[in-house]
Amino acid sequence: MENKNKLSTQNKNFLLPTFLLAILSVFVYASQSHKIPIQGVPKSMEQKKKDSIASVEAFKKVYSVLMHPRCMNCHPTGDIPLQGDDSHVHNMLPQRGKDGKGISTMKCITCHASKSVPGDHTPPGNANWHLPPADMKMVFQGKSPRELALQLVDSKKNGHKDMKALRKHAEDDLVKTGWTMGVDRTLPPLTYEEFRKAWYTWIDNGAYAPAK
């Protein structure tokens, strides 16, 4: 009887590591087969701090472009676009309209054709010229860097864009028009490529908002 008890104990001692080894083998196999996702190493606090600094510094450059008349004139506080380097109220007093493209017979495309019209004081062109729609005005005018950054990443205020769509927005043809309006209009403080790089850097490093 005593020998049987010893044998039973030895069997249990043998089976326990064998069982654990089998479980470990299943886990490794499943992990290699991507059935059990293995999470990457989380970022350290130091790395997060570096990302936030890089992101905020990039947004300062982005902000300088967004607040320039070439961008800000179509993102006013009211429903009439602004005009000129001094951002005065548009001379013809066009209205935003529900879809941002004007009202009645005074549509944006009536004057803003698919291409800019040659000559001084002529309307710059783009086939999709418009203000943001009435239900999501995306106001830039008067916004602090922090206010504007928080607004840009809020999908309820930015046209329902997630981070991927927001990143892609830098390539929008109407955005690019800010650098191709021609004649004597001043250009934004960055080149388009510099702006796009800053935009990507801001988003790719966490889309952090400045402190104020």
N, C-alpha and C positions, 0 to 999 in steps of 0.2 A: 504493500500500500504506500509505504514511504517512497519507494522507488518511482511509483506512478506519479505521485505528487511532484517529485523532483523533475520528472520528464515533462509533466504538464507545464511547470514553471519555465523550464528551458525552452519549450516550444513557444510559449508566450513571449519570452525575451527575444526569440529569433524572429517571430512574426511581426513584432512592433517596428523594428527598424526597416524590415522588408516592406511593410505597409506604408511607412513614411516615404521610403524611396520610390515606391510606385506612385504615390500622390505627387511627389516632386517631379517625376518623369512626365506625368500627364500635364502638369502646369507648364513645364518647359516646352513640351510639344505644342500645346495649345497657344502659348505665347508666340512661338515661332511661326505658327499658322495664322497669327493675327486674330485668333478667336477670343483671346483675352488681351485687351489693350494694355500696354505698358506705358504709363505716363512719363513724359520727359521730366527732367530735373527742373523744379520750379526756379524762377529767377530769384537771385539773392536781392536783399534790400539795396545793396550797393549798385547792382545792375539796374534795378528799377529807378534808382535815383539818377543814374546816368541817362537812362531812357527819357525820364521826365525833363531833364535839363535840355537834352537834344531836341525834344519835341517842342518845348516852350520857345527855345531859341529859333527854331524853324518857323513857328507860328508868328513870331514878330515880323519876319520877312513876308509871310503870307498876308498878314494884316496890313502892311504898308501898301500892298497891291490892291486888296479889297476895298480900302478906304480911298483909293485914288479915283478921281472923277470918271475914268474909263470904266470902272466897275461900279462904284457907288451911285452914279447917276441913275442907274436902273434898279437901285435898291433903296428908294427913298422912304421916309416915314409916312408920307402921304400917298395919294393915288395918282399924282401927276409926276411923271419922270422929271429928272433934273437935266440940265444941259450946260455944255461948255466947261472950260477948265475951272471956272468959278462956281460951278454947280448951282446956277440959278434955275428957277422954275422954267420948264420948257415953254418956249414962246407961244406955241399953238395950243397950249393947255389940253393936251390929249389925256384921256382918262384910262386908268388901269383896265377896267372891265373885269368880268368874272374870270376869264381865262388868262388875263394879263396881256391880251393882244389888242386892247382898245375897245371902243363901243361904236355902235351904229356904223356910219360910213367913215368915221375917223379911226381906222385900224393902223397899227404900227407899220404894216407892210405897204400902206398907201404911199408913204414917203420913203421908208427904209426898204429899198429893193434888195434883190439877192446879192448885188454887188454895190460897193460904194460908188457914188456919183462923183466924177472928177470936178475939181474946182473948189474955191474957198467957200466956207460956210454951207456946204452941201451935206445932206444926210448920209451918215455912214451906212453901209449895207450888210444885210445878212437875211437869208430867206426865213429864218426863224426868230426874227427880232421881236422881243416881248419883255414885259416885266414879269415878275413872279405872279402867280394867280392870286385872286382876292382872298382865298381861304388859307393861303400860306405865303405871306408877303415877303418873308426873308429880308427884313430890313437890315441894312448895313449902317445907314446914316445915324450918327450919334452914338453908336455902340462902342463900348470900351473893348479892349482886346479880350478880356475874360468873357464878357457878355456875348461877343460875336463867336468865340470859340465854342462856348456851351450851346449856342443856338445851332451852329453848324453840325454838331454831332447828335443833336436831338432829332430823331426820325419823325417826330410829330411836328417839327418846324422846318425841316430841311428838304421836304418833298418826298418823305418816306424812304430815305436812302439809308442803307446799312453802311458799314465801314467800306466794304468792297465797292459799292456804288458811289459812295462819296469820293473815294480815291479816283475812280474812273471819271468823275465829273470834271477833273482838271483837263481832260482831253476833249470836252465838249466844244463843238465848232463855234458856238456863240461866245464862249469864254475866250477862245483864241482871237476873236474879233477885236478884243481890247488892244491888241498890238498891231492891228492892220487897218485902222480907221483912216489913216492917211492925212494928207494936207498938213496943216500947222498944229494939229492936236498933239499935246504932250503925251508921251508914252508913260506907262507905269514905271515905277522906280527899278524894277527888275526886268530882265528879258523874260520871254515866255518860258524858255528852258530853265532859267533860274527859279522862276515861280513854280513850275511843275516839280522841280527837285525839292524845293522847300515844302510844298504841299505833301508830297510823298513822305518826306522825312517826318513831318508833323504827325501824320496818320500812322505810319509804320512804327513809330516809337511810342505809340499809346494815345495819340490825339489829346494830349494834356492841355488844359486851359491855363493861361497865365494867372497869377495871383490877383491881378486887378486889371 
